[in-house]
Amino acid sequence: MPKRYIKYIIIMLLSLGSLLYGLIDRSVNGTKKEASPGRSQSSLIRVDRVFDGDTVTVMTGGRSEKVRLIGIDAPEMAQKPWGRKSKQHLEDIIAASEGKVSIERDVVERDKYGRLLGYIRTSDSRLINEMMVRDGYAVLYTFPPNVKYVDVLTSAQREARDKKIGIWGRNGLRQEPSEYRKTHPRHY
């Protein structure tokens, strides 16, 4: 067999090996789009503080990090009484998980404010982002390419609306958080 064919065969084998390694690595690290429930990229970490219904602070890698929950938008604290109720519901979920969660990331890791973006799970692997929407304390709020669980969150919102739970109920939220922010801009 001529040397040039051997060279092509070696290149093809290396390319195939690299492709297989990439697929295996994505599967192990939970970055594929159809990630199985409960799969996360980190072990359980303690939540230090709940800021509101969609932002928490955790201690990871020896430093404090704000984490913004991907795919949801909770009422602003000034949207009374729902801002406080949403925050309290998130605090209750985390307390039931003994204050420990795991964080699963998507494509974009940080937002424009430098916060980590993540799907957070309870110690028994329930998706907190979904729970907040399904329980009527947050709305669906997606920013591609971070859409790993958009179908799950869409279904959760449909269920909460149909059942008129929380912000979708009789004395529910009058204005979605994104609309509220447009008419009540914060000054940094």
N, C-alpha and C positions, 0 to 999 in steps of 0.2 A: 504494500500500500504506500502511495507517495506521501512524503512528509507534509505536504500542504493539506491533505485530507485528515491526517492525524491532528494537525493544528486546528482545523475546523471542528473536529469531533471533540477535542479538549475544550474549545470555546463553548460549544453547545452544552457539554456536560456541566461546565462551570455556571453557565447561564441558568440551566435547569436547576442546579443545586441552589443558586441564589434565589430563584423564584420560590422554590419549596421552603427555603429557610424563612423568607419573608412571610409566606402564608402561615407557617407554623408559629412564627413570632407574633403575628397579629392575633392568631387564635388564642395563644397563651396569655397575651397581655390584654385581652378584652377590647381591642380596638376595632374589631370588625363590626359592621352595622347590625348584624343579627345576633348580637351578644346575648348569651343566655341570662335569664334573671339571676341575680345574686353574684354575678361575676364583677369584680372590681379590680382596680389597679393598685389598691393599697390595703393594708390591714386596718383594723379598727383604730380610730383615733378619737380623742376626747373633744367635744364641742365646748369651747370656753364661754361663748356668748351667742345669743340669738339677737340679731339687730332688728329684724322685722320678719315678715312671713316668707321672705325669699333670700335672706342673707344671714350667714353665721360666721363665727370666727372659730378656727381650730388651731391646734398646735401641731405642726408637722415639720419634720426636718429641723427641729430645734428652733423654729421661729413661728410666730403667730401669723396666720393667713386668713384673710376674708375670703369666703367662698360664696359665690352667687349661684343659686340653684338654676340649672339650665332648663329652659322650656316653660317656665312659669313666671307669672307676675302677680305678686300679692298687693293688696291695697296699701297705699302709703299710710304711714302712722297718722297723718293729719286727716285721713278719710275716716272719720269717726262714725260708728264704733268699730268698723271693720278692720282698720289697720291694727288696732290693739288685739282684736279677736284672732286675726290671722297669726300675729306674732305669738300669742298665747297657745294657739293650736300647734304651731311648730315646736314651741318649748315643751308641750305635753308629749308630742310624738318622740322627741329626743330624750326626754326624761324616762319614758317607757322603755327606751333602748339603753337605759342606764348611762345616758350621756355620751355614748360611743356610736360612731358611724363609720362607714367606709365611703370613700369618694371615688367615683368613676368619671373619667374625663371623656370628652368627645374630640372633635377635630381641632377647634380653636380652644386654647388652654386658658387665656385671660381676656377680660373685657377691657374697654378703653380706660377704665379706672384702675386697672392693675389687679383686679380681684380674680382669683382662680374661678373657673367655671366648672361646675360639676353636677353630676347626679349623685345624690347622697342616699345611702341605704342604712336602714336600721341594723342592729346587730344580728337580726334574723333574716337579713337580705331583702326586706320590703323597700320598695322605691319611694322615698319620702316625697319627691317631686310629684309623683302620681297621687299619693295620699292627700297632699295639700289641694290638688285640683278636684279629686273625687269627693272630698269632704266639703267642698264649697268654700275654701279659704284662699284660693288663687285661681287665676285664669291662664289659659294656654297663651304662651308668648314665645314664639320661635324666631330664631335668627340662623338661617343656613350659614355655614354647613353643619352647625350643631343641631342635628335633627334625629339623632339615634332612636329616641323614644317618642317621636311625634305622634305616631299612631296610638300608642298607649295613652298619651296625655290627651289626645283628641277624644278618645273613647271615654276617658275619665270625666272630661268636661261635659260631654253629651249626657252622661249619666247624672251628673250633679244638676245640670239644667233641667233635665226631664223630671227629676225628683224634687226640684225646687229647694235644694239644700244650700244652706249658708248664704253666700252672697247672691244666689239666684232665688232666694226665698222672698216672702212677702215684703219684708222691710230690708231688702237686700241692698247691694251696692248700687248707687245711682250713676256712677261714672267709672268706667274701667280705669285701672291705674295709669295706663299710658296716656289716656285722654286727660286725666287729672293732672299729670305732670306737665302737659302742654299748657294748661290754663293756670297752673301754679308752679312756675319754674323755681327751682332752688338756686341759690347763689352760693357758689363755692369760693 
